[in-house]
Amino acid sequence: MRDGSNIPTGTINIEGERDLVRDRNSKALLNTNLESLKAYKIKRNANLKILEYENDINTLKTEIVEIRNMIEILVNKIT
C-alpha cells in the first residue's frame, strides 16, 4: 500500500475515479474501497445462506412427499 492508504503499490490512479486504480503489470482495474468490499461480502454471505435454506426446504418438501406416499401404501395394505 502507498502512503498508508488503501492504494496498492504498483498501481496508477484512474482520473475521476476515487476508488479505482489500475495495476501496472496486469492492467486490471482494482477497487480500493474496503467498505464496499466488506458490504459485498456480507451481502454475498447472506445470499448464500438464503440459497442454503432454499435447498433445505426443497429437500424437506421431497421427503414429506415420500413419507406421504409410504403412509398411503401402508394404509392401502391395512384396508
Jmol script that loads the backbone (N, CA, C; Angstrom):
load data "model"
ATOM      1  N   MET A   1       0.834  -1.182   0.000  1.00  0.00           N
ATOM      2  CA  MET A   1       0.000   0.000   0.000  1.00  0.00           C
ATOM      3  C   MET A   1       0.881   1.248   0.000  1.00  0.00           C
ATOM      4  N   ARG A   2       0.404   2.246  -0.683  1.00  0.00           N
ATOM      5  CA  ARG A   2       1.147   3.501  -0.739  1.00  0.00           C
ATOM      6  C   ARG A   2       0.686   4.444   0.365  1.00  0.00           C
ATOM      7  N   ASP A   3       1.619   5.157   0.941  1.00  0.00           N
ATOM      8  CA  ASP A   3       1.326   6.260   1.864  1.00  0.00           C
ATOM      9  C   ASP A   3       0.350   5.879   2.970  1.00  0.00           C
ATOM     10  N   GLY A   4       0.273   4.623   3.361  1.00  0.00           N
ATOM     11  CA  GLY A   4      -0.650   4.220   4.407  1.00  0.00           C
ATOM     12  C   GLY A   4      -2.103   4.247   3.979  1.00  0.00           C
ATOM     13  N   SER A   5      -2.366   4.445   2.689  1.00  0.00           N
ATOM     14  CA  SER A   5      -3.742   4.481   2.203  1.00  0.00           C
ATOM     15  C   SER A   5      -4.140   3.110   1.701  1.00  0.00           C
ATOM     16  N   ASN A   6      -5.309   3.021   1.076  1.00  0.00           N
ATOM     17  CA  ASN A   6      -5.800   1.758   0.528  1.00  0.00           C
ATOM     18  C   ASN A   6      -5.291   1.497  -0.873  1.00  0.00           C
ATOM     19  N   ILE A   7      -4.376   2.336  -1.376  1.00  0.00           N
ATOM     20  CA  ILE A   7      -3.911   2.202  -2.756  1.00  0.00           C
ATOM     21  C   ILE A   7      -2.668   1.313  -2.782  1.00  0.00           C
ATOM     22  N   PRO A   8      -2.757   0.151  -3.459  1.00  0.00           N
ATOM     23  CA  PRO A   8      -1.614  -0.754  -3.513  1.00  0.00           C
ATOM     24  C   PRO A   8      -0.470  -0.165  -4.324  1.00  0.00           C
ATOM     25  N   THR A   9       0.769  -0.598  -3.996  1.00  0.00           N
ATOM     26  CA  THR A   9       1.916  -0.155  -4.780  1.00  0.00           C
ATOM     27  C   THR A   9       1.851  -0.802  -6.158  1.00  0.00           C
ATOM     28  N   GLY A  10       2.496  -0.180  -7.128  1.00  0.00           N
ATOM     29  CA  GLY A  10       2.483  -0.721  -8.484  1.00  0.00           C
ATOM     30  C   GLY A  10       1.187  -0.454  -9.209  1.00  0.00           C
ATOM     31  N   THR A  11       0.486   0.605  -8.803  1.00  0.00           N
ATOM     32  CA  THR A  11      -0.789   0.942  -9.433  1.00  0.00           C
ATOM     33  C   THR A  11      -0.769   2.379  -9.929  1.00  0.00           C
ATOM     34  N   ILE A  12      -1.704   2.668 -10.814  1.00  0.00           N
ATOM     35  CA  ILE A  12      -1.858   4.004 -11.382  1.00  0.00           C
ATOM     36  C   ILE A  12      -3.253   4.501 -11.015  1.00  0.00           C
ATOM     37  N   ASN A  13      -3.343   5.725 -10.536  1.00  0.00           N
ATOM     38  CA  ASN A  13      -4.659   6.303 -10.235  1.00  0.00           C
ATOM     39  C   ASN A  13      -5.456   6.480 -11.518  1.00  0.00           C
ATOM     40  N   ILE A  14      -6.755   6.276 -11.431  1.00  0.00           N
ATOM     41  CA  ILE A  14      -7.656   6.496 -12.562  1.00  0.00           C
ATOM     42  C   ILE A  14      -8.261   7.887 -12.393  1.00  0.00           C
ATOM     43  N   GLU A  15      -8.102   8.728 -13.388  1.00  0.00           N
ATOM     44  CA  GLU A  15      -8.598  10.095 -13.311  1.00  0.00           C
ATOM     45  C   GLU A  15     -10.124  10.104 -13.153  1.00  0.00           C
ATOM     46  N   GLY A  16     -10.602  10.840 -12.170  1.00  0.00           N
ATOM     47  CA  GLY A  16     -12.030  10.978 -11.941  1.00  0.00           C
ATOM     48  C   GLY A  16     -12.637   9.825 -11.155  1.00  0.00           C
ATOM     49  N   GLU A  17     -11.838   8.846 -10.780  1.00  0.00           N
ATOM     50  CA  GLU A  17     -12.336   7.697 -10.010  1.00  0.00           C
ATOM     51  C   GLU A  17     -11.580   7.626  -8.690  1.00  0.00           C
ATOM     52  N   ARG A  18     -12.279   7.882  -7.622  1.00  0.00           N
ATOM     53  CA  ARG A  18     -11.658   7.932  -6.304  1.00  0.00           C
ATOM     54  C   ARG A  18     -11.245   6.553  -5.808  1.00  0.00           C
ATOM     55  N   ASP A  19     -12.061   5.518  -6.109  1.00  0.00           N
ATOM     56  CA  ASP A  19     -11.846   4.193  -5.546  1.00  0.00           C
ATOM     57  C   ASP A  19     -11.239   3.190  -6.528  1.00  0.00           C
ATOM     58  N   LEU A  20     -10.892   3.628  -7.744  1.00  0.00           N
ATOM     59  CA  LEU A  20     -10.344   2.701  -8.732  1.00  0.00           C
ATOM     60  C   LEU A  20      -8.905   3.054  -9.070  1.00  0.00           C
ATOM     61  N   VAL A  21      -8.074   2.010  -9.190  1.00  0.00           N
ATOM     62  CA  VAL A  21      -6.703   2.155  -9.666  1.00  0.00           C
ATOM     63  C   VAL A  21      -6.452   1.062 -10.697  1.00  0.00           C
ATOM     64  N   ARG A  22      -5.401   1.243 -11.504  1.00  0.00           N
ATOM     65  CA  ARG A  22      -5.041   0.231 -12.499  1.00  0.00           C
ATOM     66  C   ARG A  22      -3.703  -0.381 -12.102  1.00  0.00           C
ATOM     67  N   ASP A  23      -3.643  -1.715 -12.104  1.00  0.00           N
ATOM     68  CA  ASP A  23      -2.399  -2.426 -11.832  1.00  0.00           C
ATOM     69  C   ASP A  23      -1.448  -2.226 -13.020  1.00  0.00           C
ATOM     70  N   ARG A  24      -0.219  -1.857 -12.740  1.00  0.00           N
ATOM     71  CA  ARG A  24       0.756  -1.584 -13.808  1.00  0.00           C
ATOM     72  C   ARG A  24       1.102  -2.839 -14.605  1.00  0.00           C
ATOM     73  N   ASN A  25       1.149  -3.991 -13.954  1.00  0.00           N
ATOM     74  CA  ASN A  25       1.559  -5.229 -14.631  1.00  0.00           C
ATOM     75  C   ASN A  25       0.424  -5.879 -15.399  1.00  0.00           C
ATOM     76  N   SER A  26      -0.676  -6.142 -14.708  1.00  0.00           N
ATOM     77  CA  SER A  26      -1.772  -6.896 -15.341  1.00  0.00           C
ATOM     78  C   SER A  26      -2.764  -5.989 -16.058  1.00  0.00           C
ATOM     79  N   LYS A  27      -2.701  -4.695 -15.794  1.00  0.00           N
ATOM     80  CA  LYS A  27      -3.634  -3.710 -16.354  1.00  0.00           C
ATOM     81  C   LYS A  27      -5.058  -3.868 -15.791  1.00  0.00           C
ATOM     82  N   ALA A  28      -5.206  -4.668 -14.746  1.00  0.00           N
ATOM     83  CA  ALA A  28      -6.520  -4.879 -14.137  1.00  0.00           C
ATOM     84  C   ALA A  28      -6.957  -3.638 -13.376  1.00  0.00           C
ATOM     85  N   LEU A  29      -8.265  -3.391 -13.378  1.00  0.00           N
ATOM     86  CA  LEU A  29      -8.833  -2.329 -12.549  1.00  0.00           C
ATOM     87  C   LEU A  29      -9.062  -2.888 -11.162  1.00  0.00           C
ATOM     88  N   LEU A  30      -8.654  -2.145 -10.138  1.00  0.00           N
ATOM     89  CA  LEU A  30      -8.808  -2.582  -8.756  1.00  0.00           C
ATOM     90  C   LEU A  30      -9.630  -1.561  -7.989  1.00  0.00           C
ATOM     91  N   ASN A  31     -10.573  -2.046  -7.202  1.00  0.00           N
ATOM     92  CA  ASN A  31     -11.367  -1.181  -6.339  1.00  0.00           C
ATOM     93  C   ASN A  31     -10.684  -1.142  -4.981  1.00  0.00           C
ATOM     94  N   THR A  32     -10.351   0.036  -4.506  1.00  0.00           N
ATOM     95  CA  THR A  32      -9.641   0.183  -3.239  1.00  0.00           C
ATOM     96  C   THR A  32     -10.569   0.537  -2.080  1.00  0.00           C
ATOM     97  N   ASN A  33     -11.871   0.552  -2.303  1.00  0.00           N
ATOM     98  CA  ASN A  33     -12.835   0.892  -1.262  1.00  0.00           C
ATOM     99  C   ASN A  33     -13.118  -0.354  -0.431  1.00  0.00           C
ATOM    100  N   LEU A  34     -12.483  -0.447   0.727  1.00  0.00           N
ATOM    101  CA  LEU A  34     -12.621  -1.636   1.570  1.00  0.00           C
ATOM    102  C   LEU A  34     -14.015  -1.755   2.196  1.00  0.00           C
ATOM    103  N   GLU A  35     -14.667  -0.624   2.419  1.00  0.00           N
ATOM    104  CA  GLU A  35     -16.027  -0.668   2.972  1.00  0.00           C
ATOM    105  C   GLU A  35     -17.000  -1.314   1.996  1.00  0.00           C
ATOM    106  N   SER A  36     -16.865  -1.001   0.702  1.00  0.00           N
ATOM    107  CA  SER A  36     -17.757  -1.611  -0.282  1.00  0.00           C
ATOM    108  C   SER A  36     -17.451  -3.104  -0.418  1.00  0.00           C
ATOM    109  N   LEU A  37     -16.185  -3.479  -0.259  1.00  0.00           N
ATOM    110  CA  LEU A  37     -15.824  -4.897  -0.288  1.00  0.00           C
ATOM    111  C   LEU A  37     -16.453  -5.628   0.892  1.00  0.00           C
ATOM    112  N   LYS A  38     -16.393  -5.010   2.062  1.00  0.00           N
ATOM    113  CA  LYS A  38     -16.992  -5.618   3.260  1.00  0.00           C
ATOM    114  C   LYS A  38     -18.503  -5.770   3.072  1.00  0.00           C
ATOM    115  N   ALA A  39     -19.157  -4.730   2.540  1.00  0.00           N
ATOM    116  CA  ALA A  39     -20.603  -4.784   2.309  1.00  0.00           C
ATOM    117  C   ALA A  39     -20.944  -5.868   1.294  1.00  0.00           C
ATOM    118  N   TYR A  40     -20.129  -5.992   0.244  1.00  0.00           N
ATOM    119  CA  TYR A  40     -20.349  -7.038  -0.762  1.00  0.00           C
ATOM    120  C   TYR A  40     -20.252  -8.423  -0.132  1.00  0.00           C
ATOM    121  N   LYS A  41     -19.238  -8.636   0.691  1.00  0.00           N
ATOM    122  CA  LYS A  41     -19.061  -9.954   1.318  1.00  0.00           C
ATOM    123  C   LYS A  41     -20.217 -10.293   2.258  1.00  0.00           C
ATOM    124  N   ILE A  42     -20.703  -9.307   2.986  1.00  0.00           N
ATOM    125  CA  ILE A  42     -21.842  -9.536   3.887  1.00  0.00           C
ATOM    126  C   ILE A  42     -23.070  -9.922   3.071  1.00  0.00           C
ATOM    127  N   LYS A  43     -23.317  -9.189   1.987  1.00  0.00           N
ATOM    128  CA  LYS A  43     -24.469  -9.484   1.138  1.00  0.00           C
ATOM    129  C   LYS A  43     -24.328 -10.846   0.475  1.00  0.00           C
ATOM    130  N   ARG A  44     -23.120 -11.167  -0.012  1.00  0.00           N
ATOM    131  CA  ARG A  44     -22.881 -12.466  -0.650  1.00  0.00           C
ATOM    132  C   ARG A  44     -23.128 -13.606   0.333  1.00  0.00           C
ATOM    133  N   ASN A  45     -22.642 -13.450   1.570  1.00  0.00           N
ATOM    134  CA  ASN A  45     -22.853 -14.491   2.580  1.00  0.00           C
ATOM    135  C   ASN A  45     -24.336 -14.651   2.913  1.00  0.00           C
ATOM    136  N   ALA A  46     -25.055 -13.546   2.966  1.00  0.00           N
ATOM    137  CA  ALA A  46     -26.495 -13.608   3.225  1.00  0.00           C
ATOM    138  C   ALA A  46     -27.200 -14.337   2.087  1.00  0.00           C
ATOM    139  N   ASN A  47     -26.808 -14.034   0.851  1.00  0.00           N
ATOM    140  CA  ASN A  47     -27.421 -14.705  -0.304  1.00  0.00           C
ATOM    141  C   ASN A  47     -27.094 -16.195  -0.316  1.00  0.00           C
ATOM    142  N   LEU A  48     -25.874 -16.555   0.074  1.00  0.00           N
ATOM    143  CA  LEU A  48     -25.510 -17.973   0.147  1.00  0.00           C
ATOM    144  C   LEU A  48     -26.333 -18.691   1.209  1.00  0.00           C
ATOM    145  N   LYS A  49     -26.576 -18.026   2.332  1.00  0.00           N
ATOM    146  CA  LYS A  49     -27.415 -18.612   3.387  1.00  0.00           C
ATOM    147  C   LYS A  49     -28.834 -18.830   2.874  1.00  0.00           C
ATOM    148  N   ILE A  50     -29.360 -17.851   2.141  1.00  0.00           N
ATOM    149  CA  ILE A  50     -30.709 -17.977   1.582  1.00  0.00           C
ATOM    150  C   ILE A  50     -30.774 -19.165   0.640  1.00  0.00           C
ATOM    151  N   LEU A  51     -29.767 -19.319  -0.221  1.00  0.00           N
ATOM    152  CA  LEU A  51     -29.733 -20.473  -1.132  1.00  0.00           C
ATOM    153  C   LEU A  51     -29.673 -21.783  -0.362  1.00  0.00           C
ATOM    154  N   GLU A  52     -28.899 -21.802   0.705  1.00  0.00           N
ATOM    155  CA  GLU A  52     -28.799 -22.998   1.543  1.00  0.00           C
ATOM    156  C   GLU A  52     -30.161 -23.325   2.169  1.00  0.00           C
ATOM    157  N   TYR A  53     -30.850 -22.299   2.667  1.00  0.00           N
ATOM    158  CA  TYR A  53     -32.179 -22.508   3.254  1.00  0.00           C
ATOM    159  C   TYR A  53     -33.173 -23.000   2.206  1.00  0.00           C
ATOM    160  N   GLU A  54     -33.096 -22.437   1.001  1.00  0.00           N
ATOM    161  CA  GLU A  54     -33.991 -22.883  -0.075  1.00  0.00           C
ATOM    162  C   GLU A  54     -33.751 -24.353  -0.404  1.00  0.00           C
ATOM    163  N   ASN A  55     -32.489 -24.753  -0.460  1.00  0.00           N
ATOM    164  CA  ASN A  55     -32.170 -26.159  -0.726  1.00  0.00           C
ATOM    165  C   ASN A  55     -32.688 -27.060   0.387  1.00  0.00           C
ATOM    166  N   ASP A  56     -32.533 -26.615   1.642  1.00  0.00           N
ATOM    167  CA  ASP A  56     -33.038 -27.394   2.773  1.00  0.00           C
ATOM    168  C   ASP A  56     -34.555 -27.541   2.701  1.00  0.00           C
ATOM    169  N   ILE A  57     -35.241 -26.465   2.371  1.00  0.00           N
ATOM    170  CA  ILE A  57     -36.704 -26.503   2.264  1.00  0.00           C
ATOM    171  C   ILE A  57     -37.133 -27.442   1.148  1.00  0.00           C
ATOM    172  N   ASN A  58     -36.458 -27.372   0.003  1.00  0.00           N
ATOM    173  CA  ASN A  58     -36.806 -28.259  -1.105  1.00  0.00           C
ATOM    174  C   ASN A  58     -36.555 -29.722  -0.755  1.00  0.00           C
ATOM    175  N   THR A  59     -35.489 -29.996  -0.021  1.00  0.00           N
ATOM    176  CA  THR A  59     -35.212 -31.361   0.434  1.00  0.00           C
ATOM    177  C   THR A  59     -36.318 -31.838   1.366  1.00  0.00           C
ATOM    178  N   LEU A  60     -36.730 -30.975   2.287  1.00  0.00           N
ATOM    179  CA  LEU A  60     -37.807 -31.336   3.214  1.00  0.00           C
ATOM    180  C   LEU A  60     -39.119 -31.594   2.477  1.00  0.00           C
ATOM    181  N   LYS A  61     -39.415 -30.782   1.477  1.00  0.00           N
ATOM    182  CA  LYS A  61     -40.631 -30.997   0.680  1.00  0.00           C
ATOM    183  C   LYS A  61     -40.599 -32.364   0.011  1.00  0.00           C
ATOM    184  N   THR A  62     -39.467 -32.721  -0.563  1.00  0.00           N
ATOM    185  CA  THR A  62     -39.327 -34.012  -1.231  1.00  0.00           C
ATOM    186  C   THR A  62     -39.504 -35.150  -0.232  1.00  0.00           C
ATOM    187  N   GLU A  63     -38.895 -35.010   0.933  1.00  0.00           N
ATOM    188  CA  GLU A  63     -39.009 -36.053   1.951  1.00  0.00           C
ATOM    189  C   GLU A  63     -40.445 -36.185   2.455  1.00  0.00           C
ATOM    190  N   ILE A  64     -41.167 -35.083   2.577  1.00  0.00           N
ATOM    191  CA  ILE A  64     -42.569 -35.133   3.011  1.00  0.00           C
ATOM    192  C   ILE A  64     -43.417 -35.876   1.986  1.00  0.00           C
ATOM    193  N   VAL A  65     -43.174 -35.617   0.706  1.00  0.00           N
ATOM    194  CA  VAL A  65     -43.905 -36.321  -0.352  1.00  0.00           C
ATOM    195  C   VAL A  65     -43.622 -37.817  -0.254  1.00  0.00           C
ATOM    196  N   GLU A  66     -42.373 -38.186  -0.025  1.00  0.00           N
ATOM    197  CA  GLU A  66     -42.021 -39.597   0.096  1.00  0.00           C
ATOM    198  C   GLU A  66     -42.701 -40.234   1.306  1.00  0.00           C
ATOM    199  N   ILE A  67     -42.734 -39.528   2.417  1.00  0.00           N
ATOM    200  CA  ILE A  67     -43.395 -40.042   3.627  1.00  0.00           C
ATOM    201  C   ILE A  67     -44.893 -40.209   3.375  1.00  0.00           C
ATOM    202  N   ARG A  68     -45.518 -39.226   2.730  1.00  0.00           N
ATOM    203  CA  ARG A  68     -46.946 -39.335   2.399  1.00  0.00           C
ATOM    204  C   ARG A  68     -47.212 -40.566   1.537  1.00  0.00           C
ATOM    205  N   ASN A  69     -46.355 -40.780   0.545  1.00  0.00           N
ATOM    206  CA  ASN A  69     -46.526 -41.944  -0.326  1.00  0.00           C
ATOM    207  C   ASN A  69     -46.392 -43.242   0.462  1.00  0.00           C
ATOM    208  N   MET A  70     -45.434 -43.310   1.371  1.00  0.00           N
ATOM    209  CA  MET A  70     -45.256 -44.506   2.193  1.00  0.00           C
ATOM    210  C   MET A  70     -46.472 -44.738   3.089  1.00  0.00           C
ATOM    211  N   ILE A  71     -46.982 -43.666   3.668  1.00  0.00           N
ATOM    212  CA  ILE A  71     -48.173 -43.781   4.536  1.00  0.00           C
ATOM    213  C   ILE A  71     -49.360 -44.265   3.713  1.00  0.00           C
ATOM    214  N   GLU A  72     -49.520 -43.728   2.521  1.00  0.00           N
ATOM    215  CA  GLU A  72     -50.618 -44.148   1.654  1.00  0.00           C
ATOM    216  C   GLU A  72     -50.503 -45.639   1.325  1.00  0.00           C
ATOM    217  N   ILE A  73     -49.307 -46.101   1.038  1.00  0.00           N
ATOM    218  CA  ILE A  73     -49.091 -47.513   0.739  1.00  0.00           C
ATOM    219  C   ILE A  73     -49.454 -48.373   1.959  1.00  0.00           C
ATOM    220  N   LEU A  74     -49.016 -47.947   3.133  1.00  0.00           N
ATOM    221  CA  LEU A  74     -49.315 -48.692   4.359  1.00  0.00           C
ATOM    222  C   LEU A  74     -50.815 -48.731   4.635  1.00  0.00           C
ATOM    223  N   VAL A  75     -51.489 -47.610   4.471  1.00  0.00           N
ATOM    224  CA  VAL A  75     -52.935 -47.542   4.704  1.00  0.00           C
ATOM    225  C   VAL A  75     -53.651 -48.469   3.718  1.00  0.00           C
ATOM    226  N   ASN A  76     -53.241 -48.484   2.481  1.00  0.00           N
ATOM    227  CA  ASN A  76     -53.861 -49.344   1.466  1.00  0.00           C
ATOM    228  C   ASN A  76     -53.636 -50.828   1.793  1.00  0.00           C
ATOM    229  N   LYS A  77     -52.505 -51.172   2.376  1.00  0.00           N
ATOM    230  CA  LYS A  77     -52.233 -52.564   2.737  1.00  0.00           C
ATOM    231  C   LYS A  77     -53.092 -52.983   3.918  1.00  0.00           C
ATOM    232  N   ILE A  78     -53.319 -52.058   4.834  1.00  0.00           N
ATOM    233  CA  ILE A  78     -54.109 -52.374   6.036  1.00  0.00           C
ATOM    234  C   ILE A  78     -55.584 -52.535   5.676  1.00  0.00           C
ATOM    235  N   THR A  79     -56.072 -51.722   4.772  1.00  0.00           N
ATOM    236  CA  THR A  79     -57.500 -51.774   4.459  1.00  0.00           C
ATOM    237  C   THR A  79     -57.830 -52.769   3.384  1.00  0.00           C
TER     238      THR A  79
END
end "model"
wireframe off; spacefill off
backbone 0.3
color backbone group
